[in-house]
Amino acid sequence: MFLLLNIVVILMIFRGLFSSEILKKLMSYRWKFLLGFQHAFFFLVLVLIIYFTENSYLNPPDLIWSIIFNMMYSLGIYYWVYQYLVPKFYLSNKYPEFILYALMCFLTSSLFRILSEPAIFGIPFMRGESNITFLYNVYLTQAIVILVASFLGITKDKFLIEQDVADLGEQKEQLYIDLLKSKLSPHFLLNTLNNIYVSSFVPTEKTSHSILELSKLLQYIIYDSGKEKISIGQEFSSLKSLAELYQLKFNNQLDILFELQHEEVWDVIEIPPSVFLTLFENSLKHSAIGMEPSSFVKVGCTIENREIIFRVENSIAENKCYSPDIGYQGLGNKAIAGILEKYYPGQYHFSSQALSSKNYESVLKINYNA
């Protein structure tokens, strides 16, 4: 059953049928199942140990009652070590106290069995092989119970601590990405609203169009950027909205060109949000578009052999002192690489380099079936 569960999980992961939340729940179930299996297997082995060590000096039904008695007694010792001794002392780095209490538990539990079992089951206390076998059985089983309970308790808690640290790391990373995804410059928003307000004195189609594009961009930032994945169509809608609003600021005089192909399949292919938008935002920022006459931004996207190829080329600002207000403040190349590594490990290629002293190009290729 355990092997079958592993195979199902691997196949589901390979086929991409599980979301991260479902996968975490399944892995949590598998871990609980494994812990339960370990406990049950240990006590099954313990029953066999007691049976084969006591059948030399006890006969049924005393042998059966002795096994039941020892199992109930060992279960109490096992639970105390597993649930109390390990978390309170070992995991608190109080190793001397842990060893001392474990040794005291071993001696006390062994002494109790040595004094009680001969009286309960009529084991004759005399010099002989049966006496030695009885003492050997007591010390062996008590040592095994305490050692196994300690080992499994340490393993379980170490695993849970590592999982908590890993989960906190993922939460921190996700919060950082969400924060970056949600950035919209208040100054840019205020300027855009002012431009729309001024143009509203003479109502034109341009005014309503500007309001619509601003609404689309805000909807993307508030709703879509928080999702795990969105369609390419949604991502490019945000790119075009940002371009339209930036054009509004400069009376549609900007050289921003979109060369897009295979748009008919964009609604069925999904990518992590803000990746393309960030590369576009970076190109607007570093091209000094609207500041220098020769500045430009060219965006291209195509699909070849189940691979998304996104390319953005821009001019390089001659005056490095420019600090243009683009509006959407994106993730940065390092964060983009982190997102791509999370969703497409080994299935993407990202390059960002200067083609000349005046041109810069960023190219992202993603195998969307990965």
N, C-alpha and C positions, 0 to 999 in steps of 0.2 A: 504493500500500500504506500509506504513512504517513497519507494523508488518510483512508483507510478505518479505520485504527486509531483516529484521533481521533474519527471519527463513532461508532464502537462504544463508546468510553469515555464520550462525552457521553450517548449513549442509555442506557447502563447506570447512569450516575450519576442521570439523570433518573428512571429507573424504580426506583431504590433497591435494585438487586440486588447491589451490592458492599458488603462491609464495609470499614472504613477500612484494615485490614491488606492485603486483596486489592488495594484501590485503590492503596496505596503501592507494592506490588510491581509492579503494572502500569505506574504512572508511572515507576518506576525502569527497567523494561524499555524503555519508550518513550524515556527520556532516553538510554540506552545505544544504542538503535537510531539515534537522531538523531545522536549523536556518530560512530558508525560510518559513517553515511550522509554526513556532512560530510567525513570523511577520504577516503572513496572518491570522492566527487564532486570534491574538490580535485585528487586525483591524476589523475583522468580529464581534468580541464581542463588540468593540467600536461602531460600527454601530448600534447594537442592543441597547446598553446603551443610545445612543443619541436619537434613535427612541422612546423608552419607556419613556424617561424623557421629551421630547419636544412635544409629541403628545397631552399633556394636554393643551398647549397654542398655538400650531401651527396646521394648517390644510393643507392638500395637496392643491396646489403643493408647498406651502412655506416650509412644513416639509421636502420634498424631497430635495429642494434646500439648506435648512439649513444643512441637513446631508452631502451633497456634499461639501458645504463650510467648514464645520467643519472637514471633513476628509482631505481635502487638507491642511487646516491650521494645523491640528494636525500632518499630515505627515511631514511638515517642522520642527515643534518643535521636533518631535520624531527623525528625522534624525540628527538634530543638537546635541541633547543630546547623541544619540547613537554613532555617528561618531566623534564628536569633544569634548564634555564636559567630557565624561568618560575617553577616552584615554589621554587627555591633563592634567587633574587634578586628577581624582581618581586614575588612574594607576600610576601616578607620586607621589603618597602619599601626594598630596596637598588637604587633606580632608576639611579643613575650606573653601578654595576657591571653591571647588566643591559644598559644601552645599550652600555657598553664591550665586554662579551663578545659581544653580538650583532653589533656592528660588526667585531670581530676575526674572528668566525665568517664573516661575509660576505666580508671581504677574503681570508681564508685559503682558503675553499672556492672563491672565484672564481679566485684565483691557481692553485690546483691544477688546475682545469679548463682554464685558459688554457695551462698548461704541458703537461698530459697529453694532451688531446684531439687537438691537431694531430699529435702523434707516433703516437697509437693509430689514428686514422682518416685520416691522410694529408692533413690540411688544410694547404694551402700558406700559409706565413706571408710574405705580401708585401703591399705597399701596394695597396689596392683595396677594392671594395665588399664582397666576401666577408669580408674581414678585419674590417671595421666591423660587419657583420651578426653575425659570430661573437662578437665582444666584447659587442655589444648583447644577444645571446641569453644569454650567460653571466651578465652583470650582472642582467638582467631576471629570469631564472629563479631565481637564488640569492636575490635580494631578495624575490621572491614567496614562496619556500619559507620563509624566515625570518620574514617578516611574518605570513603565514597561520598558521604554527605558533605564533607568539607570541600572536596574537589568539585562536585556538581554545584554547590552553592557559590564557590569562587568563580567558576566558569560562567554561571548564569548572570551573576551581578556584573562581572567584567564585560560580558557581552552587552547587557542593558546599558551600562555606562557608556560604552563605545557607541552604541546606537543613539543614545541621547546626545552625545557630542556631535555625531554625524548629522543628526536631525537639526540640531542648533546651527551647525555650519550651513546646512541647506537653507534653513529659514533665514539666516543672516544674508546669504547670497541672494535669496529670492526677494527679501525686503530691499536690498541694495538695488537690484535690477528693477523692481517695481518703482522705487523712488526715481531712478533715472528715466524710466519710461514715461513717468507722469509729469515731467518738467515742461512747462510752457511759460515762456518769458512774460511776466506781467506787463513789462514795458511794450513788448511787441503787441500784446493783446489790446492794451490801451490805445496804441497808435492805430491799430486796425479799426477799432471801434470809432475812433475820431475821424478816420478817413471815410468810413461808411456814413457817419453822422453828417459830415460836410457834404457828401454827395447826395444825401437824402433831401437836401433843400430843393434840388432839381431832380425829382424822381425819374430814374431811368432803369432799364433792365440790368444795367451794371450794378446798381445798388442791391437789388434783390439777389443777384447772383453772388455778390460778395458775402451777403448775410448767409446764404446757403452754404458757401464754401467754409466759412468760419464755423457754422454749425456742424458740418461734417468733420472738421478737424477736432473740435471739442468732443464730439461723440467718440471719435477714435481714441483720444487720449483718456477720456473718462471710462469708457467701456471696453473697447477692443484691446488696448495695450495691456490690460490686466489679464487677458486670456492666455492660455498656454500656446495656442496656435490660432491663426486666422488665415483666411484665403488670400492668395496673391492679389485678387481683385480688391479686397478691403485695404491691403497695404498700399497699393498704387493709388487708390482713391485718396488716401491721406497725403501721398506725395503730391498729387495734382492740386489738392486743396491748399497745401502749403505754398506751392508755386503760384497759384492764383492770388492768394493773399499777398504774397511778396510782389507780384506784378501790380497789384492795386496800389501799392506804395509808390511805384515808379511809373505809373501810367502805361502799363503794358509795353514798356520799352526794353525789357530785359531779354537777353538771348538765352532762353531756357528751352531746350528741345527734347522731346520724348520720342524715342524710336522703339516702339513696343510691338512684339509679334506674338502670335498664338494666344491672343486674349480670350479665345473661345473656351479654353480649358482652365482659366485662372480661378474660377469659382470652385473647382474640385481639387485643387492642389493647395495645401496649407503649409505655412512656414511660421516660425516664431515672430511675433509682432515687433516692430520698431527696428528691425535689422536693416531693411532697405531704406527706411525713412531716415535712419541715423547716417547712413552713407550719403544720402542726398543732402541732409542738413550740413554734413561736413564739407561737401563740395560747395554749397552756397556760402558757407562761412569763409573758406580759404580762397575762393575765386575772386573775392571783392566785387561780386556782381552788383551792379548799380552804383559802384564807386569809380570804376575805371571803364572807359569806353570799349576796350577790347575784351572785357571779361565775358565768360560764357559758362554754361553748364549743359552737358549732353548726357542724357540718361537712356540706356538701352536695356532691353530684357528679351530673351528668347528661350526656347526650350528645345534641347537637342539630346536625343538618346536618353530620355528620362532624366535629364539634368537641367536644372534651372541655371541660366547664365545671366547674371545681373552685372551691368557695367556702367560706371559713371565716370565721365571725364570732365575736367574743369580747368579753367585757366588758373595760373598762379599769380597771386597779388604781387604787384611790383612794390607797393608801399606796405610794408609789414606792420605799420602802425594802425592800420584799419582794425576796428573791432565792430563789425556789422552786427546788427540785431536781427538774427535769423528768425527767432520766435521759438521753435521747438529745439530744446537742448537735449541732444541725443546721448547715446551710451558711450561712445568712444570705441576705438578699434579693439582695445583689450577686452572690454565687456562683450563686444560682438563675438570675438573669438571664444570667450567663455560660454556664451549661449550656444554657438554652433557646436562646440565640443560636447555640450550636454545633450543636444538633440541629434547630432549627426557625427558621432565619433568616427574619424577615419573616412568619412563620406563627403567631405567638402574641401574646397581649396579657396583660400582668400589671399589676395595680394593687393598691396597698396603702394604705389611707387610713382616717382616723377618720370615722365616720358622725355621731357626736355626741360629747359629752364623756364618754359612758359606753360607747359601742360602737365597735368597730374591725372593719374587714372587709378581707380579701384575696381577690382574684378572679384566677384564672388560666384563660385560654382557649387551647387548643392545637388547631390543625388537624392531626389525627394522620395524615392522608394526605399531608402536605407532604413 
